[in-house]
Amino acid sequence: MNAPRMDEIGFYALAGAPESPRALIGEVQRAEQLGIGTAFLSERFNIKEAATLSGAAGAVSSEIRIATAATNHNTRHPIVTAAYATTMHRLTGGRFMLGIGRGIRPLFAAFGIPQITTAQMEDFALLMRRLWRGETVIGHDGPCGRWPVLRLDPTFREEIPLGLVAFGPNSLALGGRVFDAVILHTFFTDETLVRCVKTVKEAAERAGRDPASVKVWSCFATVGDHLPEPLRLAKTVGRLATYLQGYGDLLVETNRWDPAVLARFRADPLVQKARGAIDATATPEELEHFATLLPAEWLAPAATGSPQRCADAVVRQMQRGADAVILHGATPAELEPVLDAYRRVRPGSTASDQPKR
């Protein structure tokens, strides 16, 4: 029997660098049994292609919501993306959310993919909604592209949620005025979380929307001490180091951290010799070295310690304004003790919310 679903809790499937995408199947099924509300899928250009993964997740589940967070709007033709989202929407009985993001600038530059702008994401979101309403779009000429004709099916009246992975103030404001959900980034400080939520909600209000209609997800590294220490190191130090590799300037600027620390991190010989994403390639010894380069306060925005401490930290994310929390960086099986503890402190919880053993 599945535990009562917690719509305010999510997890990322295939966190990190999985050996096989088939692990997704067991993760989604276990997450559904544990009552996790949403399975998020991040796209990487390896064995984590979003359309394939989301179809598999939809096929092996019946209750859990499935969301991309994120894919990029410019790596597929808009008709392909619109049809993919509609297919997922109907396959899952309305459990799908299409989430997009800006992408990683160095990677896009290396692959020759154009950089994504805020105006493009807004144009794309509005275009998707027109297509899902059954409109035939003639001569679209906007920030996200030019197309003579775009159409899915004139009988469509689909209500498919749109999510945006957002970092900076322009993206956050876009999420508030146009999107249904905003997904924040991991290792955001408490001050950053409060500021981001405020930016989203105020933008929604200025756009004439109900701020409560835009769900803000905190993406919160959840690495309890019930996990082996080397694994904890990979999920904390390794993960943060990887973010600093890819978009360190943005993360440091957003959190108002000291950029000199980032410069020292980048200048370190082991960082410069990294064979790829640090969370996927570093040895335990290398991770221990990288830990000496990162201030404790940079690693602090995470749920760590006992499962009860982790659960209490999740609740504090909501108290600081998040509508929902992604327990990031761990599989459902790894999260089970934390989820058990969270149910006891869950805001508004009752005895009937406890899973039957």
Helices and strands as residue ranges (DSSP letters): E 6-12, H 23-34, E 36-41, H 50-59, E 65-68, G 73-75, H 78-91, E 96-100, H 105-111, H 118-132, E 137-142, E 145-150, E 162-165, H 169-178, E 181-183, H 190-206, G 211-213, E 215-224, H 229-233, I 234-238, H 239-255, H 259-267, H 269-272, H 278-281, H 284-291, H 296-299, E 303-305, H 307-319, E 324-328, H 332-345, G 351-353
